[in-house]
């Protein structure tokens, strides 16, 4: 009885997590596509830019009586850019769509997991391979998206002739964090699959 309760509880938790991931991923994809279409209709692109070293330095003493000094340097900024070439716009669109594909991969994974959880054997038929494949897809689309976003920034800076923004590649660790999380889930599913086969063999 306790085993059945634990199994039911585990399935409920996986179901809730999968449903939440599906809603989150599809929401990002839908809003991302709408935002991209809105930008293109307005003739603008909105890539994330990064200030060059030494730019946008600031200090803040608050009300001047607290003795607290806040100092720093500007980092990432969401820009609104017009007047760039069509090739740069195409590069930005590609970078945005590739990044959204990483989110779509999460959504597809969640949908497949929901389908499996409705069956009597959620961990059978190599479910772990689906999770592992999704982790590879998220990593691939995520890294390629970051490289294309960096290339977009370089193109914008090159065309504008400006030097206030950095042309350095900025690595975003969230992609790797999600990939590692999915890899751990794949390992857990692999172990659950073996347990399920062992249980089926005892019946």
Residue pairs with C-beta under 8 A, 6 or more apart in sequence:
11 117
11 122
14 113
14 117
14 122
15 114
15 117
18 110
18 113
18 114
18 117
19 110
19 114
21 106
21 107
21 109
21 110
22 107
22 110
22 111
22 114
24 106
25 103
25 104
25 106
25 107
25 110
26 104
26 107
28 100
28 103
29 100
29 103
29 104
29 107
32 96
32 99
32 100
32 103
33 100
35 46
36 93
36 96
36 97
39 45
39 46
40 89
40 93
43 82
44 80
44 81
44 82
45 81
45 84
45 88
45 89
45 92
45 152
46 78
46 79
46 80
46 81
47 79
47 81
47 92
47 95
47 149
47 152
47 153
47 156
48 76
48 77
48 78
48 79
48 149
48 153
49 76
49 77
49 78
49 79
49 153
49 156
49 165
50 75
50 76
50 77
50 153
50 165
50 166
50 168
50 170
51 73
51 74
51 75
51 77
51 164
51 165
51 166
52 163
52 164
52 165
52 166
53 73
53 166
54 73
55 73
55 74
55 164
55 165
56 73
56 74
57 71
57 72
57 73
57 74
58 71
58 72
58 73
58 74
59 69
59 70
59 71
60 69
60 70
60 71
61 68
61 69
61 70
62 68
62 70
76 170
81 156
84 155
84 156
84 159
84 160
85 155
85 159
87 155
88 152
88 155
88 156
88 159
91 148
91 151
91 152
91 155
92 152
94 148
95 145
95 148
95 149
95 151
95 152
96 145
98 141
98 144
98 145
98 148
99 141
99 142
99 145
99 146
99 149
101 137
101 141
101 145
102 137
102 138
102 141
102 142
102 145
102 175
105 134
105 137
105 138
105 141
106 134
106 138
106 178
108 134
109 130
109 131
109 134
109 182
112 130
113 122
113 127
113 130
113 131
116 122
116 123
116 125
116 127
121 196
123 189
123 192
123 193
123 195
123 196
124 193
124 196
124 197
126 193
127 189
127 193
128 186
128 187
128 189
128 190
128 193
129 186
131 182
131 185
131 186
131 189
132 182
132 183
132 186
134 182
135 178
135 179
135 182
135 183
135 186
136 179
138 175
138 178
138 179
138 182
139 175
139 176
139 179
142 172
142 174
142 175
142 176
142 178
142 179
143 175
146 169
146 170
146 171
146 172
146 175
147 169
150 169
150 170
153 165
153 166
153 167
154 167
156 165
157 163
157 165
157 167
